[in-house]
């Protein structure tokens, strides 16, 4: 592992702000500030709930190895003179509450960091500031200068410039993608870094992007990263990078961007796996993260890790890490991840430490076997490995290696069948691998009982993954009516058994896609590429022309774009910008 002697280990402090949730599907990408508010300012009962939970959370993550926490967000600490008086009053209440919350973190031995989008707006400031980089920089300079001056506890600010608020976000502030080109990002850095240098704090640029605008390939394109950082040499700058070229999925190689700059860097790791059940069942990451940490040898100035233990995704699943017994699977992941980095130890040693400190009645060998089986079952059944290992790009985005499961949905349909059959050359081996994975999940049930861990969670995992196994048969094997009937029967039984808990929404659609196979394959070859470099076809067709035609495509495909793909997160349209 290539880290500093005292790595910075930051976890998100989202959980204490998200208790007592009532909406069916929860946006875990950011604190829902409206839940903390009443008709005239902050709701005292909601704030008191945070006051009660946050010290407990901070003490527990510190005991597991964290030395810092990241809070949402800059917008709710900056009192802009142009805001309405009622909003200014509310923000002063927030500042008073954050003063307490920062002190609670410090009492647990944790440093404080802050998150921010570029850029957050009220409707009034949207008109006042506009979208010019100079005006945006000026607004952020004033915001950062005020907040860093008034809150010396804040050691740095994470800036997200490649993603903005989801479509479901409501409140005084909404964010928008303002920085759209590497040149604009470079200008913003030059304008803001002097403020952070003057206050001796960190400006932490997250390279995560969702493919929107020319900046949209920053996460994987070395040319874009180089243009963003060109000519910049600042002790205040730090980068924060996800471990792969896509979101927090499996079967991804370590992002090569870690080796392309000497700027201090954090690796982003997720221990509440938003695409793998969000803690509803075991989804162990220790072996993958051990490999990534080993692969970082030779990467200069690795400063530590940002570990997302609660943040991420739009899902009905709502296990709270470190605040309830149900958070145990996320906590195992977080403990092992933090200890591997902090103590420079192997995954097995970290699991032994977890048993010694958190689960003394459990046999170490049994827990290790349970975690190993969960890791293998997810890789072999939640993913189709042959597809997942292929780097596939559309426009500026790396296509996710997981297609059937997205957050709390399982999708089985004929179009997806045609897509996956273009990339999988040994379908029967994939189906056999999935059936073997189901046996491993069965084997996990007595292991969970032996360790004193929730057996029902493993049973839920089995029933969910049994649907995936049947989906592999339908998707990859020659068409048979019994495959359809099996999926319908499994869905019916699944809904009947798991009425008492949040579960996956299983979406079956067997309506046939009429485009002939040969033409469909040709379309796939035209639209998708398997090399990072853009083809001339990409520059003309998928990047330029589709970007121009997207408004018409959206009108023509209104049924699709107003469904799941159009309503979740930023909406599917973001990838066409």
C-alpha positions as CSV (number, residue, x, y, z in Angstrom):
1,X,0.0,0.0,0.0
2,X,1.3,3.4,-0.9
3,X,-0.1,5.8,1.7
4,X,1.4,8.4,4.0
5,X,2.4,7.3,7.5
6,X,-0.7,9.0,9.0
7,X,-3.3,8.6,6.3
8,X,-6.4,10.9,6.3
9,X,-9.4,8.6,6.8
10,X,-12.7,10.5,6.3
11,X,-16.2,9.0,6.5
12,X,-19.4,10.7,5.6
13,X,-21.6,11.9,8.4
14,X,-24.9,11.4,6.6
15,X,-26.5,8.8,8.8
16,X,-27.4,10.9,11.9
17,X,-29.3,13.3,9.7
18,X,-31.4,10.6,8.0
19,X,-33.1,8.8,10.8
20,X,-36.9,8.4,11.0
21,X,-37.4,8.3,7.3
22,X,-40.9,8.2,5.9
23,X,-40.6,8.4,2.1
24,X,-40.5,5.1,0.4
25,X,-37.5,5.8,-1.8
26,X,-34.8,7.9,-0.2
27,X,-32.2,10.1,-1.8
28,X,-29.0,9.1,-0.1
29,X,-26.8,11.5,-2.2
30,X,-27.1,14.4,0.2
31,X,-28.8,15.3,3.5
32,X,-32.4,16.2,3.0
33,X,-32.3,19.6,4.7
34,X,-36.1,20.1,4.4
35,X,-36.5,17.3,7.0
36,X,-34.6,19.4,9.5
37,X,-36.9,22.4,9.0
38,X,-40.3,23.6,10.1
39,X,-42.5,26.5,8.9
40,X,-40.3,29.1,10.5
41,X,-36.7,27.9,10.7
42,X,-35.2,24.6,12.0
43,X,-37.5,22.1,13.7
44,X,-36.2,21.7,17.3
45,X,-37.2,18.1,17.5
46,X,-35.4,17.1,14.4
47,X,-32.3,19.0,15.4
48,X,-32.4,17.4,18.8
49,X,-32.5,14.0,17.1
50,X,-29.3,14.9,15.3
51,X,-27.8,16.2,18.5
52,X,-28.5,12.8,20.1
53,X,-27.2,10.6,17.3
54,X,-24.2,12.4,16.0
55,X,-21.9,12.0,19.1
56,X,-22.7,8.2,19.1
57,X,-21.9,8.0,15.4
58,X,-18.6,10.0,15.8
59,X,-17.4,7.9,18.7
60,X,-18.1,4.6,16.9
61,X,-16.4,5.6,13.6
62,X,-13.4,7.0,15.5
63,X,-13.1,3.7,17.4
64,X,-13.1,1.9,14.0
65,X,-10.2,4.0,12.7
66,X,-11.6,7.2,11.1
67,X,-9.9,10.4,11.9
68,X,-12.3,12.8,10.1
69,X,-15.9,13.3,9.0
70,X,-17.4,15.1,6.0
71,X,-20.6,17.1,6.5
72,X,-23.2,18.4,4.0
73,X,-22.8,21.3,3.1
74,X,-21.3,24.7,2.3
75,X,-24.5,26.2,1.1
76,X,-26.1,26.0,4.6
77,X,-23.3,27.9,6.3
78,X,-22.8,30.8,3.9
79,X,-25.0,33.9,4.8
80,X,-25.1,35.8,1.5
81,X,-26.1,39.5,1.9
82,X,-28.4,39.1,-1.1
83,X,-30.5,36.4,0.4
84,X,-34.0,37.2,1.8
85,X,-34.1,38.0,5.5
86,X,-36.0,34.9,6.3
87,X,-33.4,32.7,4.7
88,X,-30.6,34.6,6.4
89,X,-32.3,34.0,9.7
90,X,-32.6,30.3,9.0
91,X,-28.9,30.1,8.0
92,X,-27.9,31.7,11.2
93,X,-29.8,28.9,13.0
94,X,-27.9,26.4,10.9
95,X,-24.6,28.0,11.8
96,X,-25.4,27.7,15.4
97,X,-26.4,24.0,15.0
98,X,-23.2,23.3,13.0
99,X,-21.1,24.8,15.7
100,X,-22.4,22.2,18.1
101,X,-22.1,19.4,15.5
102,X,-18.5,20.3,14.7
103,X,-17.7,20.3,18.4
104,X,-19.2,16.8,18.8
105,X,-16.9,15.6,16.0
106,X,-13.9,17.2,17.6
107,X,-14.8,15.7,21.0
108,X,-14.5,12.3,19.3
109,X,-11.1,13.2,17.9
110,X,-12.3,13.7,14.4
111,X,-11.4,16.6,12.0
112,X,-14.1,18.3,10.1
113,X,-14.6,18.6,6.3
114,X,-17.4,20.0,4.3
115,X,-19.1,19.1,1.0
116,X,-20.3,21.4,-1.7
117,X,-21.6,21.4,-5.2
118,X,-20.5,23.8,-7.9
119,X,-22.8,25.6,-7.9
120,X,-25.7,25.9,-5.3
121,X,-28.4,28.5,-6.0
122,X,-31.5,30.1,-4.7
123,X,-33.8,31.3,-7.5
124,X,-32.7,34.8,-6.8
125,X,-29.0,34.2,-6.8
126,X,-29.4,32.1,-10.0
127,X,-30.5,35.3,-11.7
128,X,-27.9,37.4,-9.9
129,X,-24.9,35.3,-10.6
130,X,-25.7,33.6,-13.9
131,X,-23.4,31.0,-15.3
132,X,-20.3,32.9,-16.2
133,X,-17.2,31.4,-14.6
134,X,-16.0,34.7,-13.3
135,X,-19.2,35.5,-11.5
136,X,-19.4,31.9,-10.2
137,X,-15.9,32.1,-8.9
138,X,-16.6,35.4,-7.2
139,X,-19.6,34.0,-5.4
140,X,-17.7,30.9,-4.2
141,X,-14.7,33.0,-3.1
142,X,-16.9,35.1,-0.9
143,X,-18.7,32.0,0.4
144,X,-15.5,30.1,1.2
145,X,-13.8,33.1,2.7
146,X,-16.7,33.7,5.1
147,X,-17.2,30.1,6.1
148,X,-13.5,29.3,6.6
149,X,-13.0,32.5,8.6
150,X,-16.0,31.8,10.9
151,X,-15.4,28.0,11.3
152,X,-11.7,27.3,12.0
153,X,-12.7,23.7,12.6
154,X,-13.2,23.0,8.9
155,X,-10.0,21.6,7.5
156,X,-11.1,21.5,3.9
157,X,-14.0,21.5,1.4
158,X,-14.9,18.7,-1.1
159,X,-16.1,20.2,-4.3
160,X,-18.4,18.1,-6.7
161,X,-18.4,19.7,-10.1
162,X,-19.4,16.7,-12.3
163,X,-22.7,15.9,-10.7
164,X,-25.5,18.0,-9.3
165,X,-28.7,17.5,-7.2
166,X,-31.1,14.8,-8.3
167,X,-34.5,15.7,-9.7
168,X,-36.2,15.0,-6.4
169,X,-34.3,17.6,-4.4
170,X,-36.3,20.4,-2.8
171,X,-35.4,23.2,-0.5
172,X,-33.8,26.6,-0.4
173,X,-30.8,25.6,-2.5
174,X,-30.6,23.5,-5.6
175,X,-27.4,22.8,-7.5
176,X,-26.6,22.9,-11.2
177,X,-23.7,21.8,-13.4
178,X,-21.9,25.1,-14.1
179,X,-18.4,24.0,-14.8
180,X,-18.7,22.3,-18.2
181,X,-15.2,22.4,-19.7
182,X,-11.7,21.7,-18.5
183,X,-10.8,25.3,-19.2
184,X,-13.5,26.6,-16.9
185,X,-12.4,24.1,-14.2
186,X,-8.8,25.4,-14.5
187,X,-10.1,29.0,-14.2
188,X,-12.1,28.1,-11.2
189,X,-9.1,26.5,-9.4
190,X,-6.9,29.5,-10.1
191,X,-9.5,31.8,-8.6
192,X,-10.4,29.7,-5.5
193,X,-7.1,28.2,-4.5
194,X,-5.7,31.5,-3.1
195,X,-8.6,31.7,-0.7
196,X,-7.8,28.2,0.7
197,X,-4.0,29.0,0.8
198,X,-4.7,32.1,2.8
199,X,-6.7,30.1,5.3
200,X,-4.3,27.1,5.2
201,X,-7.1,24.7,4.3
202,X,-7.7,22.1,1.6
203,X,-9.6,22.6,-1.6
204,X,-10.5,19.0,-2.5
205,X,-11.6,18.4,-6.1
206,X,-13.7,15.3,-6.7
207,X,-13.1,14.0,-10.1
208,X,-16.4,12.0,-10.2
209,X,-18.4,12.9,-13.3
210,X,-21.5,11.4,-14.9
211,X,-20.6,12.1,-18.6
212,X,-22.3,15.5,-18.9
213,X,-20.6,18.2,-21.0
214,X,-16.9,18.2,-22.1
215,X,-15.8,17.9,-18.4
216,X,-17.9,14.7,-18.2
217,X,-14.9,12.3,-18.8
218,X,-12.7,13.8,-16.1
219,X,-13.0,10.6,-14.0
220,X,-11.1,8.5,-16.6
221,X,-9.6,10.7,-19.4
222,X,-6.0,11.8,-18.7
223,X,-6.2,14.6,-21.2
224,X,-9.2,16.2,-19.4
225,X,-7.5,15.9,-16.0
226,X,-4.3,17.4,-17.4
227,X,-6.2,20.4,-18.9
228,X,-8.0,20.9,-15.6
229,X,-4.8,21.0,-13.6
230,X,-2.5,22.7,-16.2
231,X,-0.2,25.3,-14.7
232,X,-1.6,24.9,-11.2
233,X,0.8,24.4,-8.3
234,X,-0.9,24.9,-4.9
235,X,-0.3,23.4,-1.5
236,X,-4.0,23.7,-0.9
237,X,-5.1,21.4,-3.7
238,X,-6.0,17.8,-3.2
239,X,-7.9,15.4,-5.5
240,X,-10.5,12.8,-4.5
241,X,-11.0,9.9,-7.0
242,X,-13.2,6.9,-7.1
243,X,-11.3,3.6,-7.3
244,X,-12.6,2.8,-10.9
245,X,-13.6,4.6,-14.0
246,X,-17.3,4.3,-13.2
247,X,-19.3,4.4,-10.0
248,X,-18.9,2.0,-7.0
249,X,-19.2,-1.3,-8.9
250,X,-17.3,-4.6,-8.9
251,X,-15.0,-6.0,-11.7
252,X,-13.3,-2.6,-12.3
253,X,-9.6,-2.1,-12.6
254,X,-7.9,0.6,-10.5
255,X,-8.3,4.0,-12.1
256,X,-5.1,4.9,-13.9
257,X,-5.6,8.6,-13.0
258,X,-4.0,7.9,-9.6
259,X,-0.6,7.6,-11.3
260,X,-0.8,10.6,-13.6
261,X,-0.3,13.6,-11.2
262,X,1.7,14.4,-8.2
263,X,-1.1,16.3,-6.6
264,X,-2.0,14.7,-3.2
265,X,-4.9,12.3,-3.7
266,X,-7.6,10.4,-1.7
267,X,-9.1,7.2,-2.9
268,X,-12.9,7.0,-2.6
269,X,-14.2,3.7,-1.3
270,X,-17.9,2.8,-0.5
271,X,-18.8,0.5,2.3
272,X,-22.5,0.9,2.2
273,X,-22.8,-0.6,-1.3
274,X,-25.5,1.4,-3.0
275,X,-25.8,-1.0,-6.0
276,X,-25.5,-4.2,-3.9
277,X,-28.3,-4.0,-1.4
278,X,-27.2,-1.0,0.7
279,X,-26.5,-3.2,3.7
280,X,-29.7,-5.3,3.6
281,X,-27.4,-8.3,3.2
282,X,-23.7,-9.0,3.4
283,X,-21.7,-7.5,0.5
284,X,-18.1,-7.7,1.6
285,X,-15.6,-5.4,-0.1
286,X,-12.4,-6.3,1.9
287,X,-10.8,-8.5,-0.8
288,X,-11.4,-5.9,-3.6
289,X,-10.2,-3.0,-1.5
290,X,-7.1,-4.9,-0.4
291,X,-6.2,-5.4,-4.1
292,X,-6.8,-1.7,-4.9
293,X,-4.6,-0.7,-2.1
294,X,-1.9,-3.0,-3.2
295,X,-2.2,-1.7,-6.8
296,X,-1.7,1.8,-5.6
297,X,2.0,1.1,-5.0
298,X,3.9,3.7,-7.0
299,X,1.1,6.3,-7.0
300,X,2.7,9.5,-5.6
301,X,1.3,11.5,-2.7
302,X,-1.6,9.2,-1.7
303,X,-3.0,11.0,1.3
304,X,-5.7,8.6,2.5
305,X,-9.3,7.7,1.7
306,X,-12.8,9.0,1.7
307,X,-15.0,6.2,2.9
308,X,-18.7,6.5,2.1
309,X,-20.4,4.5,4.9
310,X,-23.9,5.8,4.3
311,X,-24.0,8.1,1.3
312,X,-25.1,7.1,-2.1
313,X,-28.0,6.1,-4.3
314,X,-31.8,6.4,-4.6
315,X,-33.3,3.4,-2.8
316,X,-36.0,2.2,-0.4
317,X,-33.3,0.4,1.6
318,X,-32.5,2.4,4.7
319,X,-30.0,0.6,7.0
320,X,-28.2,3.2,9.2
321,X,-24.5,2.5,9.7
322,X,-23.4,2.8,13.3
323,X,-26.8,3.8,14.6
324,X,-28.8,0.5,14.6
325,X,-28.2,-3.2,14.7
326,X,-29.2,-3.6,11.1
327,X,-26.2,-1.5,10.0
328,X,-23.8,-4.4,10.8
329,X,-22.9,-5.4,7.2
330,X,-21.9,-1.8,6.4
331,X,-20.0,-1.6,9.6
332,X,-18.0,-4.7,8.9
333,X,-17.0,-3.2,5.6
334,X,-16.1,0.1,7.1
335,X,-14.1,-1.3,10.0
336,X,-12.1,-3.6,7.7
337,X,-11.5,-0.9,5.1
338,X,-10.3,1.7,7.7
339,X,-8.0,-0.8,9.5
340,X,-6.4,-2.1,6.4
341,X,-5.3,1.4,5.5
342,X,-4.6,2.8,9.0
343,X,-2.7,-0.3,10.3
344,X,-1.3,-1.5,6.9
345,X,-2.6,-5.0,7.5
346,X,-4.1,-7.7,5.3
347,X,-7.9,-8.3,5.0
348,X,-7.8,-11.4,7.2
349,X,-6.0,-9.5,10.0
350,X,-8.6,-6.8,9.8
351,X,-11.5,-9.3,10.1
352,X,-9.7,-10.9,13.1
353,X,-9.5,-7.4,14.7
354,X,-13.2,-6.9,14.0
355,X,-14.1,-10.2,15.8
356,X,-11.8,-9.4,18.7
357,X,-13.3,-5.9,19.2
358,X,-16.8,-6.1,17.9
359,X,-18.0,-9.7,17.8
360,X,-16.0,-11.7,20.4
361,X,-18.3,-14.7,20.4
362,X,-18.0,-15.3,16.7
363,X,-15.4,-17.9,15.3
364,X,-13.0,-15.9,13.1
365,X,-12.9,-18.7,10.5
366,X,-16.7,-18.8,10.2
367,X,-17.0,-15.0,9.7
368,X,-14.2,-15.1,7.1
369,X,-15.9,-17.8,5.2
370,X,-19.2,-16.0,5.3
371,X,-17.7,-12.8,4.0
372,X,-15.7,-14.6,1.3
373,X,-18.9,-16.3,0.1
374,X,-20.8,-13.0,0.0
375,X,-18.0,-11.4,-2.1
376,X,-18.0,-14.3,-4.6
377,X,-21.8,-14.7,-4.8
378,X,-22.2,-11.0,-5.7
379,X,-19.4,-11.1,-8.3
380,X,-20.8,-14.3,-9.9
381,X,-24.5,-13.6,-9.8
382,X,-25.3,-9.9,-9.3
383,X,-22.9,-9.3,-12.1
384,X,-22.3,-11.1,-15.4
385,X,-18.5,-11.3,-15.2
386,X,-17.7,-11.6,-18.9
387,X,-19.7,-8.4,-19.6
388,X,-18.6,-6.6,-16.4
389,X,-14.9,-7.0,-17.2
390,X,-15.2,-5.4,-20.6
391,X,-14.6,-1.7,-20.7
392,X,-17.5,-0.2,-22.6
393,X,-17.9,3.5,-23.2
394,X,-20.9,5.5,-24.5
395,X,-20.1,9.2,-25.3
396,X,-18.0,10.4,-22.3
397,X,-19.2,7.8,-19.8
398,X,-17.9,4.3,-18.8
399,X,-21.0,2.0,-19.0
400,X,-21.7,0.5,-15.6
401,X,-20.6,-3.2,-15.4
402,X,-23.9,-4.1,-13.7
403,X,-27.0,-4.0,-15.8
404,X,-29.8,-6.0,-14.3
405,X,-29.7,-4.4,-10.8
406,X,-29.8,-0.7,-10.3
407,X,-30.3,0.6,-6.7
408,X,-33.5,-1.2,-5.5
409,X,-34.7,-2.4,-8.9
410,X,-34.1,-5.7,-10.7
411,X,-34.7,-5.3,-14.5
412,X,-35.4,-8.3,-16.7
413,X,-36.5,-7.4,-20.2
414,X,-36.0,-8.4,-23.8
415,X,-34.0,-5.3,-24.8
416,X,-31.5,-6.0,-22.0
417,X,-31.4,-9.6,-23.2
418,X,-30.4,-8.5,-26.7
419,X,-27.7,-6.1,-25.3
420,X,-26.0,-8.7,-23.1
421,X,-26.0,-11.4,-25.7
422,X,-23.9,-9.1,-27.8
423,X,-21.1,-9.3,-25.2
424,X,-21.3,-12.7,-23.6
425,X,-19.6,-15.5,-25.6
426,X,-20.0,-18.4,-23.0
427,X,-23.6,-18.0,-21.7
428,X,-23.9,-21.5,-20.2
429,X,-20.8,-21.0,-18.1
430,X,-22.3,-17.8,-16.7
431,X,-25.5,-19.6,-15.8
432,X,-23.6,-22.4,-14.1
433,X,-21.6,-19.8,-12.2
434,X,-24.8,-18.2,-11.0
435,X,-26.3,-21.4,-9.8
436,X,-23.0,-22.2,-7.9
437,X,-23.3,-18.7,-6.3
438,X,-26.8,-19.6,-5.0
439,X,-25.3,-22.6,-3.2
440,X,-22.8,-20.3,-1.6
441,X,-25.6,-18.1,-0.2
442,X,-27.3,-21.2,1.2
443,X,-24.0,-22.1,2.9
444,X,-23.8,-18.6,4.4
445,X,-27.0,-19.1,6.4
446,X,-25.6,-21.5,9.1
447,X,-22.4,-19.4,9.1
448,X,-24.4,-16.3,10.0
449,X,-26.2,-18.2,12.8
450,X,-22.9,-19.4,14.1
451,X,-21.5,-15.8,14.2
452,X,-24.6,-14.4,15.8
453,X,-25.4,-12.3,12.7
454,X,-28.9,-11.7,11.1
455,X,-29.8,-15.0,9.3
456,X,-32.9,-13.4,7.8
457,X,-30.7,-11.0,5.8
458,X,-29.0,-13.9,4.2
459,X,-32.4,-15.5,3.4
460,X,-33.5,-12.3,1.8
461,X,-30.3,-12.3,-0.2
462,X,-31.0,-15.8,-1.4
463,X,-34.5,-15.0,-2.6
464,X,-33.4,-11.9,-4.3
465,X,-30.5,-13.6,-6.0
466,X,-32.6,-16.6,-7.0
467,X,-34.5,-14.2,-9.3
468,X,-31.2,-13.1,-10.7
469,X,-30.2,-16.7,-11.4
470,X,-33.5,-17.2,-13.3
471,X,-32.9,-13.9,-15.1
472,X,-29.5,-15.2,-16.3
473,X,-31.3,-18.3,-17.8
474,X,-33.9,-16.1,-19.6
475,X,-31.3,-13.6,-20.8
476,X,-28.4,-15.8,-21.9
477,X,-29.9,-19.2,-22.9
478,X,-32.1,-20.0,-25.9
479,X,-35.7,-18.7,-25.5
480,X,-38.0,-21.0,-23.6
481,X,-41.5,-20.2,-22.3
482,X,-40.6,-21.9,-18.9
483,X,-38.0,-19.3,-18.3
484,X,-40.7,-16.6,-18.3
485,X,-43.0,-18.6,-16.1
486,X,-40.2,-19.3,-13.6
487,X,-39.5,-15.6,-13.3
488,X,-43.2,-14.7,-12.9
489,X,-43.6,-17.4,-10.2
490,X,-40.4,-16.3,-8.3
491,X,-41.5,-12.6,-8.4
492,X,-44.9,-13.6,-7.0
493,X,-43.4,-15.7,-4.2
494,X,-40.8,-13.0,-3.4
495,X,-43.5,-10.3,-3.0
496,X,-45.6,-12.5,-0.8
497,X,-42.7,-13.6,1.5
498,X,-41.1,-10.2,2.1
499,X,-44.1,-8.0,2.8
500,X,-42.6,-7.1,6.2
501,X,-39.4,-5.4,4.8
502,X,-38.1,-3.2,2.1
503,X,-37.3,-5.3,-1.0
504,X,-36.3,-5.0,-4.6
505,X,-38.8,-3.9,-7.2
506,X,-38.7,-6.7,-9.8
507,X,-39.5,-5.3,-13.3
508,X,-40.3,-8.0,-15.8
509,X,-41.0,-7.0,-19.5
510,X,-40.9,-9.8,-22.1
511,X,-42.2,-7.8,-25.0
512,X,-39.9,-8.6,-27.9
513,X,-37.6,-6.0,-29.4
514,X,-38.2,-6.3,-33.1
515,X,-34.9,-5.1,-34.5
516,X,-33.1,-8.1,-36.2
517,X,-30.1,-9.4,-34.3
518,X,-27.5,-8.5,-37.0
519,X,-28.7,-4.9,-37.2
520,X,-28.9,-4.7,-33.4
521,X,-25.2,-5.8,-33.1
522,X,-24.3,-3.3,-35.7
523,X,-26.1,-0.6,-33.7
524,X,-24.2,-1.6,-30.6
525,X,-20.9,-1.4,-32.4
526,X,-21.7,2.1,-33.7
527,X,-22.9,3.5,-30.3
528,X,-20.6,1.8,-27.9
529,X,-16.8,1.5,-28.0
530,X,-14.4,-0.7,-26.0
531,X,-11.4,1.7,-26.1
532,X,-11.0,4.8,-24.1
533,X,-9.9,6.9,-27.0
534,X,-12.8,8.5,-29.0
535,X,-13.3,7.2,-32.5
536,X,-14.1,9.7,-35.2
537,X,-17.6,8.1,-35.2
538,X,-18.0,9.0,-31.5
539,X,-17.0,12.6,-32.0
540,X,-19.4,13.1,-34.9
541,X,-22.3,10.8,-34.0
542,X,-22.6,10.0,-30.3
543,X,-21.0,13.1,-28.8
544,X,-22.0,15.9,-31.2
545,X,-25.0,14.7,-33.1
546,X,-26.8,12.9,-30.3
547,X,-26.2,15.9,-28.0
548,X,-27.9,18.1,-30.6
549,X,-30.8,15.6,-31.2
550,X,-31.4,14.7,-27.6
551,X,-34.3,17.2,-27.1
552,X,-36.1,15.5,-30.0
553,X,-35.3,12.0,-28.8
554,X,-36.7,13.0,-25.4
555,X,-40.0,14.1,-27.0
556,X,-40.2,11.0,-29.1
557,X,-39.4,8.7,-26.1
558,X,-41.4,10.5,-23.5
559,X,-42.7,7.2,-22.0
560,X,-39.2,6.0,-21.3
561,X,-37.7,9.2,-20.2
562,X,-40.5,9.9,-17.7
563,X,-40.1,6.4,-16.2
564,X,-37.3,5.1,-13.9
565,X,-34.5,6.3,-16.2
566,X,-35.8,9.8,-16.4
567,X,-36.7,10.4,-12.8
568,X,-33.8,8.9,-10.8
569,X,-30.8,11.0,-9.8
570,X,-30.1,13.7,-12.5
571,X,-32.1,11.7,-15.1
572,X,-30.8,9.8,-18.1
573,X,-30.7,13.0,-20.1
574,X,-27.6,14.1,-18.2
575,X,-25.4,11.7,-20.2
576,X,-26.5,13.4,-23.5
577,X,-25.4,16.9,-22.4
